[in-house]
Amino acid sequence: MASSTTGSLRRYLVTRLLLVIPMVFILLTIVFILMRVAPGDPIQASVGAHLSPAQLAVREHQAGFDKPLLVQYFNYLGQVFTGNFGTAITDHQPVTQVITRNGGATLELTLAAMLVAVLVGIPLGLLAGRMRDTWIDVSSRLFGIVIYAAPVFFLGLLAQELFGRKLGWLPTSSQASVLTQLDIKPHTHLLILDAVIDGKWGALPDLLKHLVLPAAVLGLTISGVVIRLVRVNVIQTLRGDYIEAARARGIGERGVVVRHALRNALVPIVTITGLQAALLMSGAVLTEQTFNWPGIGNRLVFYLEARDYTAVQGIVTAFTLAVVVISLLIDVINAWIDPRVRY
């Protein structure tokens, strides 16, 4: 029985890995086409006004924009699969270096926001599902709808005004104070982890204070989705025959809800929560702008304003690959949680 289960899991994982290949090609092709149908020439749009026609031609040749479209496409694929996401036109920085340097801040914010979303969303959704149609259920649903519908930049501005300017409890911008940033060596570009590696324990309070507001705002926004998803799946699961059987065996209500109902409702919860994490990594632009957080989203806005399509293409490609990897991990976790997924 154990070997059969292991075999089914192995077959499922191999199938999912094989399906990733065409998915990556399709997504990369879409990114390439979208960037090529954008109006104007990338070189001319970003620095064309400062170059002579001869200099402009040299830049286009260096970037490969003077080659046929099909050649550009295969060059693009070749660069991506060798870890080369191009070079920014405006500041001449390799996009891979930009992603490495600024990606740590985005990942740190994403992980903290997902922690907030899970800690708020799962208990409220579980409570709402268990106490269906009571004032607790209505209040939880209303909170989920309102918090998800509220623009994240608006919530960010309110949080900055209340907790930063009026109460003075928390910083309202940046990832850390200037002295803290200068004191920490960028090993992983996740400042909290780098501070631990360097043994700079005194820097942790400053780093956590700067992280609280943006992570809370972004995490609470996503918690609205988690609340509704957990509630619906817990309600459906509590209707199952095995729940009645568990109650008949004398298992307490708390054990029925947590150990039986929640566990069987985890597959869609993990799926949506994981996809939300992927969207957070690629969609934390407004939060990073609001709190001046030095992540990839902040750099993406800079390159968009500079009309640096090469850098934008590289960053969007990196986001696309990150979403594919996270989707694969979600499928693996789901198959491990629920054997029914493998068949």
GIRAQUI-V315578 format. One record per residue. N is the residue number from 1. PHI is phi in whole degrees, 0 to 359 (999 if undefined). OMEGA is omega in whole degrees, 0 to 359 (NA if undefined). BURIAL is b if it has 9 or more other C-alpha atoms within 8 Angstrom, else e. Layout:
[[N/PHI/OMEGA/BURIAL] [N/PHI/OMEGA/BURIAL]]
//
This chain:
[[1/999/180/e] [2/294/180/e] [3/293/178/e] [4/296/178/e] [5/296/179/b] [6/297/179/e] [7/296/179/e] [8/294/178/b] [9/294/179/b] [10/296/178/e] [11/298/180/e] [12/297/181/b] [13/295/178/b] [14/297/178/e] [15/298/180/e] [16/295/178/b] [17/295/179/b] [18/292/179/e] [19/289/179/e] [20/295/185/b] [21/299/177/e] [22/296/179/e] [23/297/179/b] [24/296/180/b] [25/299/180/e] [26/295/181/e] [27/295/179/b] [28/295/178/b] [29/295/179/e] [30/297/179/e] [31/299/181/b] [32/298/182/b] [33/294/181/e] [34/299/179/e] [35/289/181/b] [36/279/179/e] [37/272/176/e] [38/297/184/e] [39/294/174/e] [40/88/177/e] [41/273/184/e] [42/303/181/b] [43/294/182/b] [44/293/182/b] [45/292/185/b] [46/269/184/b] [47/227/184/b] [48/300/183/b] [49/292/183/e] [50/256/183/e] [51/238/173/b] [52/282/179/e] [53/304/180/e] [54/293/179/e] [55/295/179/e] [56/296/179/b] [57/295/178/e] [58/296/179/e] [59/299/180/b] [60/296/179/b] [61/292/179/b] [62/297/180/e] [63/278/179/e] [64/83/182/e] [65/280/178/b] [66/269/181/e] [67/270/177/e] [68/303/185/e] [69/300/181/e] [70/294/177/e] [71/295/177/e] [72/300/182/b] [73/296/181/b] [74/290/174/e] [75/296/179/e] [76/297/178/b] [77/297/180/b] [78/298/179/e] [79/295/183/b] [80/298/184/b] [81/284/172/e] [82/255/178/e] [83/80/179/e] [84/254/181/b] [85/259/177/b] [86/93/180/b] [87/235/180/b] [88/298/181/b] [89/285/188/b] [90/286/184/b] [91/244/174/e] [92/61/178/e] [93/268/172/b] [94/300/183/b] [95/296/176/b] [96/301/179/b] [97/292/178/e] [98/297/180/b] [99/296/180/b] [100/295/184/b] [101/288/184/e] [102/265/182/b] [103/293/179/b] [104/299/179/b] [105/294/179/b] [106/294/179/b] [107/295/179/b] [108/299/179/b] [109/295/181/b] [110/296/180/b] [111/297/179/b] [112/294/179/b] [113/294/178/b] [114/293/176/b] [115/298/177/b] [116/297/182/b] [117/298/181/b] [118/288/181/b] [119/294/179/e] [120/269/189/b] [121/288/184/b] [122/293/178/b] [123/298/180/e] [124/293/178/b] [125/294/178/b] [126/295/180/b] [127/293/180/b] [128/294/179/b] [129/293/180/b] [130/288/183/b] [131/256/186/b] [132/303/176/b] [133/67/172/e] [134/264/180/e] [135/294/177/e] [136/293/178/b] [137/297/181/b] [138/297/180/b] [139/295/180/e] [140/295/179/b] [141/295/180/b] [142/297/178/e] [143/299/180/b] [144/298/180/b] [145/292/183/b] [146/294/185/b] [147/291/179/b] [148/283/182/b] [149/282/182/e] [150/291/177/b] [151/300/185/e] [152/295/179/b] [153/290/178/b] [154/292/176/e] [155/298/179/b] [156/296/179/b] [157/294/177/b] [158/296/180/e] [159/295/178/b] [160/297/182/b] [161/293/185/b] [162/283/188/b] [163/275/181/b] [164/264/187/b] [165/274/184/e] [166/281/183/e] [167/273/179/e] [168/68/183/e] [169/278/190/e] [170/227/174/b] [171/293/184/b] [172/251/180/b] [173/203/176/b] [174/73/182/b] [175/270/180/b] [176/191/174/b] [177/290/184/b] [178/300/181/e] [179/296/179/e] [180/294/180/b] [181/297/180/b] [182/290/185/e] [183/275/185/e] [184/252/177/b] [185/279/183/e] [186/280/178/e] [187/286/183/e] [188/246/184/e] [189/68/165/b] [190/261/192/b] [191/301/180/b] [192/296/179/b] [193/294/178/e] [194/296/178/b] [195/296/178/b] [196/294/180/b] [197/299/180/e] [198/282/183/e] [199/74/180/e] [200/272/184/b] [201/294/179/e] [202/291/179/e] [203/276/185/b] [204/299/178/b] [205/303/179/e] [206/295/180/b] [207/295/181/b] [208/293/177/b] [209/298/179/b] [210/290/183/b] [211/277/189/b] [212/303/186/b] [213/296/181/b] [214/297/180/b] [215/292/180/b] [216/294/180/b] [217/297/181/b] [218/292/181/b] [219/293/178/b] [220/296/177/b] [221/299/181/b] [222/287/181/b] [223/298/177/b] [224/300/177/b] [225/293/182/b] [226/296/180/b] [227/302/182/b] [228/295/182/b] [229/293/179/b] [230/297/181/b] [231/302/183/b] [232/299/184/b] [233/288/177/b] [234/293/178/b] [235/299/180/b] [236/295/182/e] [237/291/181/b] [238/295/178/b] [239/275/184/e] [240/290/180/e] [241/294/182/e] [242/293/176/e] [243/290/177/b] [244/296/179/b] [245/294/179/e] [246/296/177/b] [247/293/180/b] [248/293/179/e] [249/281/177/e] [250/90/178/e] [251/289/181/b] [252/298/184/e] [253/299/179/e] [254/296/178/e] [255/294/178/b] [256/297/184/b] [257/289/186/b] [258/281/187/b] [259/277/184/e] [260/254/185/b] [261/294/183/b] [262/294/182/b] [263/298/181/e] [264/285/177/b] [265/266/187/b] [266/289/186/b] [267/301/177/b] [268/296/180/b] [269/293/178/b] [270/298/181/b] [271/300/183/b] [272/292/180/b] [273/296/178/b] [274/296/178/b] [275/294/176/b] [276/296/177/b] [277/297/177/b] [278/296/179/b] [279/292/178/b] [280/297/180/b] [281/298/182/b] [282/264/185/b] [283/239/179/e] [284/275/185/b] [285/298/183/b] [286/295/179/b] [287/295/180/b] [288/295/177/b] [289/291/182/b] [290/297/184/b] [291/259/181/b] [292/51/182/b] [293/276/188/b] [294/280/181/b] [295/259/181/b] [296/293/180/b] [297/301/178/b] [298/297/178/b] [299/292/179/b] [300/297/177/b] [301/297/178/b] [302/300/181/e] [303/289/176/b] [304/295/178/b] [305/295/178/e] [306/275/181/e] [307/57/178/b] [308/272/186/b] [309/293/179/b] [310/296/178/b] [311/293/179/b] [312/299/179/b] [313/300/180/b] [314/296/181/b] [315/292/179/b] [316/296/177/b] [317/298/178/b] [318/298/176/b] [319/298/181/b] [320/299/179/b] [321/294/178/b] [322/297/178/b] [323/297/179/b] [324/297/181/b] [325/297/180/e] [326/295/178/b] [327/298/178/b] [328/295/178/b] [329/297/178/e] [330/298/180/b] [331/297/179/b] [332/296/180/b] [333/296/179/b] [334/298/180/b] [335/294/179/b] [336/286/180/e] [337/288/187/e] [338/234/180/b] [339/301/181/b] [340/297/180/e] [341/295/186/e] [342/285/187/b] [343/255/NA/e]]
//
